[in-house]
Amino acid sequence: MKCIKLILSIVLFAVTLTLSAQDTALTYPATYVETVLDAATLQALSHTFSVDKVRRHADNTFDTRISLSYKEFDAFRALGIPYTVAPRSRAYVQMAQNYDEMTSTWRRYPTYSTYLAMMDTFRTRYPSLCEIDTILYETPAHHRILCAHISNNLSDHEGKPSVFYTSTIHGDEVVGYYMMLRLIDYLLANYNTDSRVTELVDQVDLWICPLHNPDGTYYTSNNQINESPVSIRYNRHYEDLNRSFPHAGQPAKSDYEPEVEAMMTFMAAHNFTLAANFHGGAEVFNYPWDTWTTWQHSHADAAWWEYVGHRFADTCQHYNSSYMNEEDDGVTPGGDWYVIEGSMQDYHNWYLGTRHVTIEVSDDKVLSTNYLPSYWGYIRSSLLNFIDDSRHGIHGTVTDSITGEPLEALVYIANHDLDHSYVESVLPHGDYHRPIKAGQYSVTYSADGYLPKTIVTQVADGQTVLQNVQLTKTVGIEDYESCIALYPNPAKDFVTVEISGDLEIANIALYDVNGRMVRTNPYSPLQSGSVKLDVHDLYSGTYILHLKTADGREIIRKIAKQ
């Protein structure tokens, strides 16, 4: 109610549509309206309606286009905001009727059957490099959501970082759809002939979903794509899928649109290092958070996002200086542009810890097909750059110090990570991948049943730090209680560790609560004897005594320092 009063009190500069034109708009499944808003009104509206194609003026007002489904139109009109219905235009579009027609010139969009044929041809023509996964077997309008998996080893990710590209969650934003199909073809066709492509396919596990919302793209017909209402923003239920994911920081709902639920399941099943989803209606690299402005809630890796974002946009501008230069020279935090809730980007970052970005690739949602090859030339290198970014930062494996078995472990950076920005090592290889901006970081590795370990790590931009970590398992001491004595405990200057019976200790070490080793025993092995640990210079608090037996077992005792 407060937002509505605010909106009604603000003077907006637009011409109110006539009643007859408004009634005509209601006959369409979705209508775009245009208005001019100040910053406060824009942010208020963006929580309720699907705002897009926002352009900032020097006086901090915004040309704004709002997509309204037939279910939303009356609610918007009741606010009394002056608006005009956006003119309905038709891009010059040619449709490809088969695979060869699509790939011969790359100046067409595919019919739905051609899309299926292309994905199948990628699989059959390059069986050792590409397989096709199905994210959703049947949408409400009987389409499929497919994903190409590209790797030099399709059965095992081999501890490599993984990248997920997906496009066209809004059905009428189809330039990214074209770009993803062309990228799949480019990677497969140039493997073993282009050194950069070969290196990326060999060292990164790639997943590419060209079309997330086929029901919106092929809304009118499986043989047509064009501006709304031929293709529409929404799915078949007239829901905006990029406002339908669980909201960051809020409890999840119990039911979701089928395309959203399927994508959530798919993303949760893969430990993606980086991800991007592609939109149209602007040309900008939009990084998290969408849910908050930076003054409300900045992302822990905002500096890294700015770095990779400008690398993406700057490379585009190298090929066309007028391309990808909106907002801050092509880069913006999503909420600083305009706040939305329920975006796929924020869901993936908040709930799954993936670094996921939204990339707007064309001012025109449906680019005329004659321009498509040129835009591919502008963006191709940037798409490869972002894949390459998954290899930079801190990478490695976490394993058991005795058995060498891989572990699931938390990789946490002190005084840096927040809001689920940490990463985890995953099985079957125990690998972890942590892109991060240049700097020095204190990285702690921890797993249930193991002593944590902290390592100070220096990182440079565009470089990879390989940091394999072994964690030491903790074992109870019930069987050895009578063989181990510690005194005094609490201690002030020295702690005596006394061993009796048949127990043989190979090594003794003392750790602080952050997992840093502060003392070790220089005399080993130790059997039926004692050793003094000097603790006089340590801070007061709790410390962990780690004893490793000769047969590889570990014993943990706590020591209090006065």
For each residue, the residues with C-beta under 8 A, 3 or more apart:
1: 4 5
2: 5 6
3: 6 7 44 47 48
4: 1 7 8 79
5: 1 2 8 9
6: 2 3 9 10 40 41 44
7: 3 4 10 41 44 45 79 81
8: 4 5 79 80
9: 5 6
10: 6 7 37 38 40 41
11:
12: 35 36 37 38 41 81 82
13: 36 61 82
14: 34 35 36 81 82 83 84
15: 82 84
16: 82 83
17: 21 22 25 33 83 84 85
18: 21 22
19: 22 23
20: 23 24
21: 17 18 24 25 85
22: 17 18 19 25 26 77 85
23: 19 20 26 27
24: 20 21 27 85
25: 17 21 22 28 31 33 73 85
26: 22 23 31 70 73
27: 23 24
28: 25 31 70 228 229
29: 69 70 219 229 232 234 238
30: 67 68 69 70 228 229 232 233 234 238
31: 25 26 28 67 68 70 73 85 86
32: 65 66 67 68 85 86 228
33: 17 25 65 66 68 76 83 84 85 86
34: 14 63 64 65 66 83 84 85 86
35: 12 14 64 66 81 82 83 84
36: 12 13 14 61 62 63 64
37: 10 12 41 42 45 61 62 64
38: 10 12 41 42 60 61 62
39: 42 43 60 61 62
40: 6 10 43 44
41: 6 7 10 12 37 38 44 45 81
42: 37 38 39 45 46 51 54 62 64 338
43: 39 40 46 47 338 339
44: 3 6 7 40 41 47 48
45: 7 37 41 42 48 49 51 64 66
46: 42 43 49 51 338 339 340
47: 3 43 44 339 340 341
48: 3 44 45 75
49: 45 46 66 67 68 72 76
50: 66 67 68 233 240 242 243
51: 42 45 46 54 64 65 66 67 338 340
52: 65 66 67 170 233 281 282
53: 63 64 65 281 282 363
54: 42 51 62 63 64 65 282 337 338
55: 62 63 64 326
56: 60 61 62 327
57: 60 61 62 63
58:
59:
60: 38 39 56 57
61: 13 36 37 38 39 56 57
62: 36 37 38 39 42 54 55 56 57 338
63: 34 36 53 54 55 57
64: 34 35 36 37 42 45 51 53 54 55
65: 32 33 34 51 52 53 54 86 281
66: 32 33 34 35 45 49 50 51 52 76 83
67: 30 31 32 49 50 51 52 228 233 234 240
68: 30 31 32 33 49 50 72 73 76
69: 29 30 72 73 234 238 239 240
70: 26 28 29 30 31 73 238
71: 238
72: 49 68 69 75 76
73: 25 26 31 68 69 70 76 77
74: 77 78
75: 48 72 78 79
76: 33 49 66 68 72 73 79 81
77: 22 73 74 80
78: 74 75
79: 4 7 8 75 76
80: 8 77
81: 7 12 14 35 41 76
82: 12 13 14 15 16 35
83: 14 16 17 33 34 35 66
84: 14 15 17 33 34 35
85: 17 21 22 24 25 31 32 33 34
86: 31 32 33 34 65
87:
88: 227 228 229
89: 227
90: 93 226 227 230
91: 226 227 364 366 367 368 369
92: 368 369 370
93: 90 108 109 225 226 366 368 369
94: 107 108 109 369
95: 108 109 110 111 114 223 224 225
96: 99 101 102 108 109 110 111 114
97: 101 111 114
98: 101 102 114 117
99: 96 102 103 114 117 118 121
100: 103 104
101: 96 97 98 104 108 114
102: 96 98 99 106 108 110 114 118 181
103: 99 100 106 118 185
104: 100 101
105: 108 373
106: 102 103 182 372 373 376
107: 94 369 370 372 373
108: 93 94 95 96 101 102 105 369 372
109: 93 94 95 96 174 177 178 225 369
110: 95 96 102 114 115 118 181
111: 95 96 97 114 115 222 223
112: 115 116 143 214 218 222 223
113: 116 117 222
114: 95 96 97 98 99 101 102 110 111 117 118
115: 110 111 112 118 119 181 210 211
116: 112 113 119 120 144 146
117: 98 99 113 114 120 121
118: 99 102 103 110 114 115 121 122 181 185
119: 115 116 122 123 132 146 148 210
120: 116 117 123 124 132
121: 99 117 118 124 125
122: 118 119 125 126 130 132 148 184 185 188
123: 119 120 126 127 130 131 132 148
124: 120 121 127
125: 121 122 188
126: 122 123 129 130 188 191
127: 123 124 130 131
128: 152 154
129: 126 150 151 152 154 188 191 201
130: 122 123 126 127 148 149 150 154 184 188
131: 123 127 148 149 154
132: 119 120 122 123 146 147 148 149
133: 146 147 148 149 207 266
134: 137 144 145 146 147
135: 145 146 147 209 262 263 266
136: 139 144 145 258 259 262 263
137: 134 144
138: 142 143 144
139: 136 142 143 144 145 214 215 235 236 258 259
140: 215 235 236 237 258
141: 214 215 218 219 236
142: 138 139
143: 112 138 139 214 215 218
144: 116 134 136 137 138 139 214
145: 134 135 136 139 209 211 212 214 259 262 263
146: 116 119 132 133 134 135 209 210 211
147: 132 133 134 135 166 207 208 209 266
148: 119 122 123 130 131 132 133 184 206 207 208 209 210
149: 130 131 132 133 154 205 206 207
150: 129 130 184 187 188 201 206 207 208
151: 129 154 157 160 201 204 205 206
152: 128 129 201 202
153: 156 157 158
154: 128 129 130 131 149 151
155:
156: 153
157: 151 153 160 162 205 429
158: 153 429
159: 397 429 430 431
160: 151 157 203 204 205 431
161: 203 204 205 273 274 390 391 395 433
162: 157 204 205 206 207 270 271 272 273 390
163: 204 205 206 207 272 273 274 275 386 387 390
164: 207 208 209 267 270 272 274 275 276 354 356
165: 180 183 206 207 208 209 275 276 277 278 383
166: 147 169 180 208 209 210 212 263 275 276 277 278 344
167: 176 177 179 180 209 210 211 212 277 278
168: 171 173 174 176 177 210 211 212 213 216 217 278
169: 166 173 212 213 241 242 259 277 279 344
170: 52 173 213 216 233 234 240 241 242 279 280 365
171: 168 174 213 214 215 216 217 218 219 231 232 233 234 235
172: 216 217 227 228 231 232 233 280 365 366
173: 168 169 170 176 233 278 279 280 281 365 366
174: 109 168 171 177 178 217 225 231 280 365 366 367
175: 178 179 278 280 361 362 364 365 366 367 372 375
176: 167 168 173 179 180 210 277 278 279 280 359 361
177: 109 167 168 174 180 181 210 211 217 278
178: 109 174 175 181 182 367 372 376
179: 167 175 176 182 183 278 361 375 376 379 383
180: 165 166 167 176 177 183 184 208 209 210 211 278
181: 102 110 115 118 177 178 184 185 210
182: 106 178 179 185 186 376
183: 165 179 180 186 187 208 380 383
184: 122 130 148 150 180 181 187 188 208 210
185: 103 118 122 181 182 188 189
186: 182 183 189 190 197 380
187: 150 183 184 190 191 197 200 201 206
188: 122 125 126 129 130 150 184 185 191
189: 185 186
190: 186 187 193 194 197 198
191: 126 129 187 188 194 197 198 201
192: 198
193: 190 197 198
194: 190 191 197 198
195: 198 199
196: 199 200 384
197: 186 187 190 191 193 194 200 201 384
198: 190 191 192 193 194 195 201 202
199: 195 196 202 203
200: 187 196 197 203 204 206 384 387 388
201: 129 150 151 152 187 191 197 198 204 206
202: 152 198 199
203: 160 161 199 200 391
204: 151 160 161 162 163 200 201 387 388 390 391
205: 149 151 157 160 161 162 163
206: 148 149 150 151 162 163 165 187 200 201 387
207: 133 147 148 149 150 162 163 164 165 270 272
208: 147 148 150 164 165 166 180 183 184
209: 135 145 146 147 148 164 165 166 167 180 212
210: 115 119 146 148 166 167 168 176 177 180 181 184
211: 115 145 146 167 168 177 180 214 217
212: 145 166 167 168 169 209 241 259 263 277
213: 168 169 170 171 216 217 235 241 259
214: 112 139 141 143 144 145 171 211 217 218
215: 139 140 141 143 171 218 219 235 236 259
216: 168 170 171 172 213 219 231 232 233 234 235 236
217: 168 171 172 174 177 211 213 214 225 231
218: 112 141 143 171 214 215 221 222 224 225 231
219: 29 141 171 215 216 229 230 231 232 236
220: 224 229 230 231
221: 218 224 230
222: 111 112 113 218
223: 95 111 112
224: 95 218 220 221 230 231
225: 93 95 109 174 217 218 230 231 366
226: 90 91 93 230 231 366
227: 88 89 90 91 172 230 231 365 366
228: 28 30 32 67 88 172 231 232 233
229: 28 29 30 88 219 220 232
230: 90 219 220 221 224 225 226 227
231: 171 172 174 216 217 218 219 220 224 225 226 227 228 366
232: 29 30 171 172 216 219 228 229
233: 30 50 52 67 170 171 172 173 216 228 240
234: 29 30 67 69 170 171 216 237 238 239 240 241
235: 139 140 171 213 215 216 238 239 241 257 259
236: 139 140 141 215 216 219
237: 140 234 257
238: 29 30 69 70 71 234 235
239: 69 234 235 243 244 257
240: 50 67 69 170 233 234 243 244
241: 169 170 212 213 234 235 244 257 259 260 344
242: 50 169 170 245 277 279 340 342 343 344
243: 50 239 240 340 341 342 343
244: 239 240 241 256 257 260 342
245: 242 256 260 264 342 343 344 346 347
246: 250 251 252 253 264 342 347 351
247: 250 291 341 342 346
248: 289 290 291 341 346 347 349 350 351 419
249: 291 350 419
250: 246 247
251: 246
252: 246 351
253: 246 256
254:
255: 261
256: 244 245 253 260 261 264
257: 235 237 239 241 244 260 261
258: 136 139 140 261 262
259: 136 139 145 169 212 213 215 235 241 262 263
260: 241 244 245 256 257 263 264 344
261: 255 256 257 258 264 265
262: 135 136 145 258 259 265 266
263: 135 136 145 166 212 259 260 266 267 344
264: 245 246 256 260 261 267 268 347
265: 261 262 268 269
266: 133 135 147 262 263 269 270
267: 164 263 264 270 272 275 348 352 354
268: 264 265 352
269: 265 266
270: 162 164 207 266 267
271: 162 354 424 426
272: 162 163 164 207 267 275 348 352 354 356
273: 161 162 163 354 355 390 433 435
274: 161 163 164 354 355 356 357 386 387 389 390 435
275: 163 164 165 166 267 272 348 354 355 356 357
276: 164 165 166 356 357 358 359 386
277: 165 166 167 169 176 212 242 344 345 356 357 358 359
278: 165 166 167 168 173 175 176 177 179 180 359 360 361
279: 169 170 173 176 242 282 358 359 360 361
280: 170 172 173 174 175 176 360 361 362 363 364 365 366 367
281: 52 53 65 173 360 362 363 364 365
282: 52 53 54 279 326 360 363
283: 323 324 325 326 330 360 361 362 363
284: 313 324 326 327 330 331 332 337 359 360
285: 309 310 312 313 324 330 331 332 357 359 360
286: 290 332 333 334 337 345 357 358 359 360
287: 299 302 305 306 309 331 332 333 334 357 358
288: 299 305 333 334 345 346 349 356 357
289: 248 292 297 298 299 333 334 335 346 349
290: 248 286 334 335 339 340 341 343 345 346 358
291: 247 248 249 297 335 339 340 341 343 346
292: 289 296 297 335 339
293: 296 297 333 335 336 339
294: 297 298 302 333 335 336
295: 298
296: 292 293 335
297: 289 291 292 293 294 335 419
298: 289 294 295 302 333
299: 287 288 289 302 305 333 349 419 421
300: 416 417 418 419 421
301: 304 305 355 421 435 436 437
302: 287 294 298 299 305 306 333
303: 306 307 437
304: 301 307 308 355 435 436 437
305: 287 288 299 301 302 308 309 331 333 355 357
306: 287 302 303 309 310 331
307: 303 304 310 311 437 461
308: 304 305 311 312 385 386 389 435
309: 285 287 305 306 312 313 330 331 357
310: 285 306 307 313 314 329 330 331
311: 307 308 314 315 382 385 389
312: 285 308 309 315 316 324 330 331 359 382 385 386
313: 284 285 309 310 316 317 324 325 329 330 331 382
314: 310 311 317 318 329 330
315: 311 312 318 319 381 382 385
316: 312 313 319 320 323 324 330 378 379 382
317: 313 314 320 321 323 324 325 330
318: 314 315 381
319: 315 316 323 377 378 381
320: 316 317 323 374 378
321: 317 325
322: 325
323: 283 316 317 319 320 375 378
324: 283 284 285 312 313 316 317 330 378 379 382
325: 283 313 317 321 322 329 330
326: 55 282 283 284 330 332 360
327: 56 284 330 331 332 337
328: 331 332
329: 310 313 314 325
330: 283 284 285 309 310 312 313 314 316 317 324 325 326 327
331: 284 285 287 305 306 309 310 312 313 327 328
332: 284 285 286 287 326 327 328 336 337
333: 286 287 288 289 293 294 298 299 302 305 336 337
334: 286 287 288 289 290 337 338 339 340 343 345 346 358
335: 289 290 291 292 293 294 296 297 338 339
336: 293 294 332 333
337: 54 284 286 327 332 333 334
338: 42 43 46 51 54 62 334 335
339: 43 46 47 290 291 292 293 334 335
340: 46 47 51 242 243 290 291 334 343
341: 47 243 247 248 290 291 346
342: 242 243 244 245 246 247 346 347
343: 242 243 245 290 291 334 340 346 347 358
344: 166 169 241 242 245 260 263 277 347 348 356 358
345: 277 286 288 290 334 348 349 356 357 358
346: 245 247 248 288 289 290 291 334 341 342 343 349 350
347: 245 246 248 264 342 343 344 350 351 352
348: 267 272 275 344 345 351 352 354 356
349: 248 288 289 299 345 346 352 353 354 355 356 419 420 421
350: 248 249 346 347 419 420
351: 246 248 252 347 348 420
352: 267 268 272 347 348 349
353: 349 420 421 422 423 424
354: 164 267 271 272 273 274 275 348 349
355: 273 274 275 301 304 305 349 435
356: 164 272 274 275 276 277 288 344 345 348 349
357: 274 275 276 277 285 286 287 288 305 309 345
358: 276 277 279 286 287 290 334 343 344 345
359: 176 276 277 278 279 284 285 286 312
360: 278 279 280 281 282 283 284 285 286 326
361: 175 176 179 278 279 280 283 375 379
362: 175 280 281 283 365 367 375
363: 53 280 281 282 283
364: 91 175 280 281 367 368
365: 170 172 173 174 175 227 280 281 362
366: 91 93 172 173 174 175 225 226 227 231 280
367: 91 174 175 178 280 362 364 371 372 375
368: 91 92 93 364 371 372
369: 91 92 93 94 107 108 109 372
370: 92 107
371: 367 368 374 375
372: 106 107 108 175 178 367 368 369 375 376
373: 105 106 107 376 377
374: 320 371 377 378
375: 175 179 323 361 362 367 371 372 378 379
376: 106 178 179 182 372 373 379 380
377: 319 373 374 380
378: 316 319 320 323 324 374 375
379: 179 316 324 361 375 376 382 383
380: 183 186 376 377 383 384
381: 315 318 319 384 385
382: 311 312 313 315 316 324 379 385 386
383: 165 179 183 379 380 386 387
384: 196 197 200 380 381 387 388
385: 308 311 312 315 381 382 388 389
386: 163 274 276 308 312 382 383 389 390
387: 163 200 204 206 274 383 384 390
388: 200 204 384 385 391 392
389: 274 308 311 385 386 392 435
390: 161 162 163 204 273 274 386 387 433 435
391: 161 203 204 388 395 464
392: 388 389 435 461 462 463 464
393: 433 434 435 436 459 464 465
394: 411 432 434 436 441 443 457 459 465 467
395: 161 391 431 432 433 434 464 465 466 467
396: 431 432 466 467 468 469
397: 159 406 425 429 430 431 432 468 469
398: 406 407 409 411 425 430 432 445 447 468 469 470 471
399: 403 404 405 406 407 430 468 469 470 471
400: 403 404 405 406 407 450 470 471 473
401: 470 471 472 473
402: 472 473 552
403: 399 400
404: 399 400
405: 399 400 430
406: 397 398 399 400 425 427 428 429 430 431
407: 398 399 400 425 430 447 450 471
408: 424 425 426 427 430 447
409: 398 424 425 430 432 445 446 447 450 469 471
410: 422 424 444 445 446 447
411: 394 398 422 423 424 425 432 434 443 444 445
412: 417 422 443 444 446
413: 416 417 422 434 436 441 442 443 444
414: 417 441 442 443 444 454 514
415: 442
416: 300 413 421 441
417: 300 412 413 414 421 422
418: 300 421
419: 248 249 297 299 300 349 350
420: 349 350 351 353
421: 299 300 301 349 353 416 417 418
422: 353 410 411 412 413 417
423: 353 411 432 433 434
424: 271 353 408 409 410 411 432
425: 397 398 406 407 408 409 411 430 431 432 445
426: 271 408 429 430 431 432
427: 406 408 430
428: 406
429: 157 158 159 397 406 426
430: 159 397 398 399 405 406 407 408 409 425 426 427
431: 159 160 395 396 397 406 425 426
432: 394 395 396 397 398 409 411 423 424 425 426
433: 161 273 390 393 395 423
434: 393 394 395 411 413 423 443
435: 273 274 301 304 308 355 389 390 392 393
436: 301 304 393 394 413 439 441 459
437: 301 303 304 307 459 461
438: 459 460 461
439: 436 458 459
440: 456 457 458 459
441: 394 413 414 416 436 456 457 459
442: 413 414 415 454 455 456 457
443: 394 411 412 413 414 434 454 455 456 457 467
444: 410 411 412 413 414 452 453 454 514 515
445: 398 409 410 411 425 452 453 454 455 469 471 515
446: 409 410 412 450 452 453 471 515
447: 398 407 408 409 410 450 471
448:
449: 473 474
450: 400 407 409 446 447 471 472 473 474
451: 471 472 473 474 511 515 544 546 556
452: 444 445 446 471 514 515
453: 444 445 446 469 470 471 472 515
454: 414 442 443 444 445 514 515 516
455: 442 443 445 467 469
456: 440 441 442 443
457: 394 440 441 442 443 465 467
458: 439 440 465
459: 393 394 436 437 438 439 440 441 463 465
460: 438 463
461: 307 392 437 438
462: 392
463: 392 459 460
464: 391 392 393 395
465: 393 394 395 457 458 459
466: 395 396
467: 394 395 396 443 455 457
468: 396 397 398 399
469: 396 397 398 399 409 445 453 455
470: 398 399 400 401 453
471: 398 399 400 401 407 409 445 446 447 450 451 452 453
472: 401 402 450 451 453 546 548 554
473: 400 401 402 449 450 451 554
474: 449 450 451 554 556
475: 553 554 555 556
476: 555 556
477: 480 481 484 555 556 557
478: 481
479:
480: 477 483 484 503 555
481: 477 478 484
482: 500 501
483: 480 499 500 501 502 503
484: 477 480 481 497 498 499 500 503 547 555 557
485: 496 497 498 500
486: 489 495 496 497 498 545 557 559
487: 495 496 498
488: 491 492 495 496
489: 486 495 559 560
490: 559 560 561 562
491: 488 494 495 535 559 560 561 562
492: 488 535 536 561 562
493: 534 535 536
494: 491 532 533 534 535 536
495: 486 487 488 489 491 510 532 533 535 545 559
496: 485 486 487 488 530 531 532 533
497: 484 485 486 508 521 526 530 531 532 533 545 547
498: 484 485 486 487 529 530
499: 483 484 503 504 505 526 527 528 529 530
500: 482 483 484 485 503 528
501: 482 483 528
502: 483
503: 480 483 484 499 500 527 549
504: 499 525 526 527 549 550
505: 499 508 521 524 525 526 527 547 548 549 550
506: 524 525 548 549 550
507: 520 521 524 547 548
508: 497 505 520 521 524 526 531 533 545 546 547 548
509: 517 519 520 521 545 546
510: 495 517 518 519 520 533 535 543 544 545 546 559
511: 451 515 516 517 518 543 544 546
512: 515 516 518 538 541 543 544
513: 541 542 543 544
514: 414 444 452 454
515: 444 445 446 451 452 453 454 511 512
516: 454 511 512
517: 509 510 511 520
518: 510 511 512 538 543
519: 509 510 533 534 535
520: 507 508 509 510 517
521: 497 505 507 508 509 524 526 531 533
522:
523: 526 531
524: 505 506 507 508 521
525: 504 505 506 550
526: 497 499 504 505 508 521 523 529 531
527: 499 503 504 505
528: 499 500 501
529: 498 499 526
530: 496 497 498 499
531: 496 497 508 521 523 526
532: 494 495 496 497
533: 494 495 496 497 508 510 519 521
534: 493 494 519 537
535: 491 492 493 494 495 510 519 538 543 559 561
536: 492 493 494
537: 534
538: 512 518 535 541 543 561
539: 561
540: 561 562
541: 512 513 538 560 561
542: 513 558 559 560 561
543: 510 511 512 513 518 535 538 558 559 560 561
544: 451 510 511 512 513 556 557 558 559
545: 486 495 497 508 509 510 556 557 558 559
546: 451 472 508 509 510 511 554 555 556
547: 484 497 505 507 508 554 555 556 557
548: 472 505 506 507 508 552 553 554 555
549: 503 504 505 506 552 553 554 555
550: 504 505 506 525
551:
552: 402 548 549
553: 475 548 549
554: 472 473 474 475 546 547 548 549
555: 475 476 477 480 484 546 547 548 549
556: 451 474 475 476 477 544 545 546 547
557: 477 484 486 544 545 547
558: 542 543 544 545
559: 486 489 490 491 495 510 535 542 543 544 545
560: 489 490 491 541 542 543
561: 490 491 492 535 538 539 540 541 542 543
562: 490 491 492 540
